[in-house]
Amino acid sequence: MSAVTSTRVDSAADSAAPAPARKLRQKIKPSRVILGIVGVVISLIWVFPVYWMVNSSLLPNVVLQNTTPTWLPFGGSWDNFAAVINGGTFFPALGMSLVIAIVTVVFCIVFAFLAALAISRFKFRGRKSFVLAVLLIQMLPAEGLFIAQYKLMGSLNLLNTVLGVSIIYIAAVVPFTIWMLRGFVAAVPVELEEAAYLDGASWWRMFRSVLFPLVMPGLVATSVFSFITAWNEFIFAMTLLGGASDQYTVAIGLKQFFGEHTNEWGYVMAASTIITIPVMIFFVLVQRKLSSGLVAGAVKG
């Protein structure tokens, strides 16, 4: 009898509880709590290197060389940033990397988008062989092609030039962007293009108002990949620009802070923090297109 009474009291209390409280009580499940904890742990693992880089950039090199880690920048200063900025060689390298990255992104997007459009929308002899060749190129290690690329740039007198490095980066990124954009273009229904033609739109109007907005998420994703690849690459840039110190990129510019007997880790961390800022700005500028481009082409006239 008491058990029945207790059950009735609990049910009455649940019914008397506000609706939001009951919904919240029903939504909270142990599996969701566990997944939330796992997500927080994974997020901390990913964020910790960034925090450590920024924290180390505010500490002097003497503190960084201690065996006991300093978790908080007590007494930290901006001296490392001032030394990097006033060094005279870092900002020219930053501008050189920015030029190379922008050139790589623009040409990769143009070439890859047109190639993906041709593969997905037109039938021609050798189309499957071309797609297979693009996939096989992606499977080859970049180091295996480096000697041939170096000799090719040398025969074209493009060593120690920004143009030579840009061509190598474009050649390295275009196969991946073609393969990725091919899926985005193929996912766009052909009926939308045919409907635009029936409404009297020209090919350029259909391309600009229908196809291009729908493929925008793929263009943004591949542009971010191309930018990061050209921005962070070191081996090719160091080899092709080894004799032109005035055209060094930021990846090579970090090398000046590594000495024969000691390393200026404070300067390295400060320079690394500055290097990440353009990537973050570029991603913020283009990330809104990832979601807006999914439906823009279907609603714009």
C-alpha positions, 0 to 999 in steps of 0.5 A, a space after each residue: 500500500 505504501 509503495 502504491 502511495 509513493 508511486 502516486 506521490 512521485 507521479 503527482 510530483 512529476 505532473 506538478 513540475 513545470 513542463 521545461 523541467 520535465 523535458 530537461 529531466 527526460 533529455 538528460 541521459 547517461 549516454 549523452 553525459 558520457 559523450 559530452 565528457 568525451 567531447 570536452 576531453 577531446 576539445 581540450 587535447 586539441 586546444 592545449 597545443 595552441 594554449 601552450 604556444 601562446 603561453 610560451 610566446 609570453 615567457 622569456 627564453 630562460 623560463 622556457 628552458 627550465 625543466 619545470 613547466 610554467 602553466 600560466 604566463 605570470 610576469 609574461 610580456 610582449 618582448 618576444 613579439 617585439 623582437 620578432 616584429 623588429 627583426 626586419 626579416 619576418 614581415 617580408 617573409 610573411 608578405 611573401 607567404 601571403 602572395 604565394 598562398 593567394 596565387 595558389 588558392 586562386 589558380 587551384 580553384 579556377 583550374 580544379 573547378 573547370 576540370 571538375 565541371 568537365 568531368 561531371 557534366 560532359 562525356 568525352 573519351 578518356 574521362 575515366 582514365 583522367 579521373 583515375 590518373 588524378 587519384 593515382 597522383 594523389 597516392 604518390 608521395 610528394 618526395 618521390 616527385 621532388 627531384 623531377 620537379 626541381 630539375 624542371 624548375 631549373 630548366 625553366 630558370 624558375 629556381 629562387 623565384 616565387 613563380 616557381 614555388 607557386 607552380 609547384 604548390 598549384 601542381 601539388 594541390 590541384 589533383 586533390 581539389 579536382 577530386 573533391 570538387 568533382 563530388 560537389 558538382 556531381 551532387 548538383 541535380 542537372 534538373 536545376 540547370 535545365 530549369 534555368 535554361 527553360 526560364 531563358 537563362 544563358 549558360 553564364 547566368 545559370 553558372 553564376 546564379 545556380 551552379 556556382 552558389 551550390 558548389 560554394 561549400 566545396 570551393 570554400 573547403 578546397 580553398 582552405 586546404 590550398 591556403 594552409 598547404 601553401 602557407 605551412 609548406 617548408 621542404 619545397 620552399 626551402 629547396 627552391 628558394 634556398 639561394 634567395 633569402 629575400 624571398 623566404 616564406 614564413 616557414 623558412 623564416 622560423 629557421 632563423 630562431 634556431 641556432 647551433 647551440 641554443 634555440 630562441 623558443 620564445 621567438 619561435 612561439 611568438 612567430 608561430 602565433 603571428 603565423 596562425 593569425 592570417 589562417 584564422 582571418 582567412 577561415 573566418 572570411 570564408 566559413 560563412 559560405 560553407 552553410 549559406 552556399 548549400 541552398 543559395 543556388 536553389 532560391 536565387 533567380 
